[in-house]
C-alpha cells in the first residue's frame, strides 16, 4: 500500500436522514479513491471494539454511544462503511467532516450541517465517523473490512 487509507462510517442517523448520497458527494471533493464500501449491521461486539477507547474515557455515556451506533435511537442497525485512499486521506476527509462535536463543527462541514446533540438522549449524533490518524485508520479498517474486500490498483 503506497497511498494512505482512511475509514468513513455513515452512521444510522445519516442513513435515516437519507444523507448517504450527500455525504459521498461532499467527500468526492477530496479527489480520493473509494477502494471499498459495504452496508454493515452493527453488532454490540463490533460497536464495543470500534469504541473501545471510550469505555475508559467516557464510561458514563458509553452505553448510550453504543445504542446510538447500533441504531437503537434511529431504528436501524446499519451503517455504510467506506475506505478512501490517496495522499493525505485522513486529513482531507476529516476536514470535510468537521469537528467531532457538531455544535463546534464549521457550519459547512458534514457534521456542522447535519449533526446535532439529541436533547432527549444527550447523544452526539454526528452523522459520520472518520479515522483521526493514519495509525487508527489501519486498525479501524482491519476491524471493518477483510483484505479481500478492498479493491487493488
N, C-alpha and C positions, 0 to 999 in steps of 0.2 A: 504494500500500500504506500504510494508516494504522496497522495493527497490526504489532507485532514478530513475526518468524518465527524459528524455530529448527529445526535438523535433528537428528533422532534416528535412529541406526542400531542395530538389534538385530543384534549380531554373531553369527558362526557358533556360538559356544558357547551363546548364548541360544536359537538355533534348535534345536540338537541336544538341549538340555535341556528342550525344549518350554515355553519361558518367554515366548513371544510374547504370549499372552493375559494372563499375569500382569503383564507389563511395560506393556502398553496399559491394563490395568485400573488399575494404580498411577498411570500418567500421567494418567488421567481425573480424578484429584483436583485437577489444575491448573485445570480448567474451561476449558482452551484448546480451540480447534477443530483437528481434523485436516483439513488442506487438500490433502494429497497423501500417497499411500502406494504402494509397489510393492516387489516382490521383485527383487533385483538379483544376478546372478552377478558377483562382484568379479574383474576382470581385474588383472593386475600393473600395467598402466598407470594404472588408476583408483586402486588402492591406493597407488601411488607419489605420485600427485597429492594424494590425501587426506592422506597423512602426509609431505608434502614437508618440513615443518619438522623432522621427526625425523631426517632424513638427516644433518643437521649437528649437531643436539642430542644424538642417541643413535646414532652410527654403528656402535657395537659390537653393538647389538641390532636395528638397522634391518631386516635381512633376516628375522630371526625374527618381528618385528612384522608384516611383510608376509605371511609364511607364515600366521600366525595369522589375519590379516584376510581373506586369500584362502581360508581354510577348510582349509588343509592339515593342521592339527592335529586338526580335527574331522570331516574327510572330507565337508565340504560347502562349496561356494564361494559360498553365498548369504548375503545379509544382507537384512533388512527395513528399508527406508528410509521415514521419515515426516517430514512437515513439520507442526509445530504452530504455530498463530498466535493471538496475543492479547496483551494488555497484560502486559509483563514475562515474556514467553515463555521467554527464555533462562534467567533466574534461577529461575523456577518449575520448569522441567524439571530443571535441574542440582541443585536442592535434593532432588528425589525420587531422582535418580540417585545422588547422593552423591559423595564424593571419587573421583578417578580411580583411585587405588590402593585395591583392595578391602580391604586389610589396615588402611587408615586410615579407610575409609568407616564411617559410622554403621551399626550392625547392622540397622536397619530400612530403610535405603536400598536401592535395587536392587543396587548394586554390593556393599554390605555383606552382603546376604542371599545373592546368587547368584554373586558374583565370587570369584576365587582367584588366587594366583600358582602356576602349574603348576611343581611341583618337578622334573619331568623336563625341560621345555623352558626354564624360567625366565621364560616369558612371563606378563605380567599379563593374565589373562582377566577382563575387567571387564564383560562381557555387553552393554553399550551404549556408544555414543558419543553425546555431546550437545554441541552447539556451546558454546564457552566465552565467546563475546561476540557481540553483535549484528553486529559487523563480520565476524567469522569465519562466522557463520551465513549471511550473504549470499553469501560466497564458496563455502561448502560446498554450499548449496542449488543454486547455479548449476552446481556440479560434478556433482551427483547427479540433478537434475531439469531438464527443459526447461520453459520458462514455460507452455506449453500443457498441461502435465501437472498444473498447480496450479489447484485449484478457486477460483473467484472468488465473492465475496458471502457 
